[in-house]
Amino acid sequence: MTAACTAGHDDALAISHIKSRGGSFYETRVAAKAKGPESCLLCHGPGKIADIKVMHGQ
Ligand code: HEC
């Protein structure tokens, strides 16, 4: 999700938001995996507070 979403959302605020929620930048797969899964869909999944489909439809 970090890789896909930062293609567009790449300002400092967006990047710090993503980093603080488990997103990894320029890390090895092993290091990224060790941090555990990205938590993005807790808030950005369907029907959640920042549903991606709803946000991109605005
Ligand atoms: C605790 C809830 C929560 C989690 C977890 C979360 N987000 Fe968000 N995110 C939000 C909210 C709320 C917004 C603001 C939505 C709005 O603009 O109203 C937001 C905004 C964003 C934006 C738009 C920023 C901009 O450019 O304005 C991006 C991109 C984003 N999140 C990506 C991610 C990614 C990738 C992850 C996982 C690594 C993630 N988020 C995890 C709640 C969350």
Residues whose N, C-alpha, C, O or C-beta is under 5 A from the ligand:
A	BS01	HEC	M1 T2 C5 H9 A14 I18 R21 G22 G23 E38 S39 C40 L42 C43 A50
